Amino acid sequence: MFLLNKPSFQLMERSLDASTLRQKVISNNVANVDTPYYKRSEVRFEELLEQQMNGSSLEGRRTDPRHFYIGRPAQPVQPEVVSDGNTSINNNLNNVDVDYEMSLMAKNQLRYNVVVQELNSELKRVRTAIEGRR
């Protein structure tokens, strides 16, 4: 069994992927702040993850592929990019607000740092379990 193939590691990996995608989308929004008719985009991940977690039942852990599923297997949540085409805040029908985008970028950076710290902590625990406490 691969030690890093646990659902918690997979969730942290998808969270980091979503943060990376969010950084690219926010950067693209800021780069197009003066582009006429440009509509800002955003990444939806946390909302989709919450919907899946609220709608799912308990799932039993399978240690062998021949075991029966207990509950339903969790489907991996992938981040999605959505565009806001209904609003405009500039005369050129652009809807990018630089201050809002920069605050989203700071929030995304904090979220990314928290997930990295949690991942490092989890890896440290696995390493301690393998090597033993010294």
N, C-alpha and C positions, 0 to 999 in steps of 0.2 A: 504494500500500500504506500503510495506516495504521500508524504506528510503534509505537503502544501496543497493537496487536492481536497481541502475541506470547503464546505459552503461559505464559511466566514472569509477565507482567503479569496474565493471566487467573487464574493460580494465586494470586497475591498478592491480587487482588480477592476471590476466593472465601475466602481465609484471613481477610481483614478482615471479610467478611460473617459468617463463622463466629464470629469473636471478638465481633462486635456481638450476634449472636444468643445466644452463650454469656453475655454480660454481662446480657442481659435475663432469661435463664433463671435465672441465679444470683440476680439481684435478686428475682425472683419467689419463689425458694426461701426467701430470707432474710425476705421479707415475710410468708411463710406459716409461719414457724417455730412459732407457737403455734396454728395451725389444726388442729383434730382431724381425724384420718384423712388429712391431706395427705401425699402421696408426692412426694418430690423428683424433679426432672427433671435431665437433663444433655444436653449436645450432643455428638454423635459426628461428628467430621470427620476428624481426623488418622488414626484407625484405618481409616476408609473410604478415605482417600487412599493410605495405605500398602498396603492390600489391592489397590487398583487398580494402583499402581506396581509391586508385586511380581508381579502376574499379567500385566502387559503386556509385549509385545515391543517392539523398536525400531520407531520410526515414521519414515518418510521425510518430509521437508518438501515440501509442494506449493506451488509458486509460481504455479500456474495451476489453476483449477478443473477443467480438462479432463485434468489429469495423473492417472495411476493412483495408488491408495493403495499405499504400501509399508508393510507391517505393518497393524495395525488402528488406526483413528483413536481417539484417547483421548476417552472420554466425560467430560464435566464432573462432578465429584463435588460433591454438594450436602450441606450439613450437615443432620443429622436430630436431632430432639429425642426422647429416650427417657425413659421414666419407670421408676423403681425401685419396683415395687409389692410386693416380697417381704420387705423389711426394715422394722423399726420400732425406734426407740431411745427413745421416750417412752411414758409411760403412756397417752397419747391416740392411740397407734398412728401418730404422726407420725415420719418418719425424717429430718428435717432437723437437721443438726449445724451450728450457726452458725460455729464455729471452722473446720471443714472448708470450708464455703462461702466464708468470707472468705479462706482460703488459696487456694482455686480462683480467686477474684476477683483476687487479687494475681498469681497465675500467668498468668491471662488478660490482665491489663494489661501484663505484661512481654512476653508473646507478641505482643500488638497493637503495642507500641512497636517491637519488633524488625522486624516486617513493614513498619511505616511507615518506619523508617529505611532498610530495604533498598529500598523503593519510591522514596524520595527519592534514594537513591544511584543507582539505575537511571535515574531521570529526569534527574539531573545529568549522567550519562554521555551520554544521548541529546542533551541540550541542548548539551553540549560538542562532540559530533560534528556537530551542525547548525551551530552558530555558529563553530566552530573554536576552537582554544586561543589565548587572549590573555594 
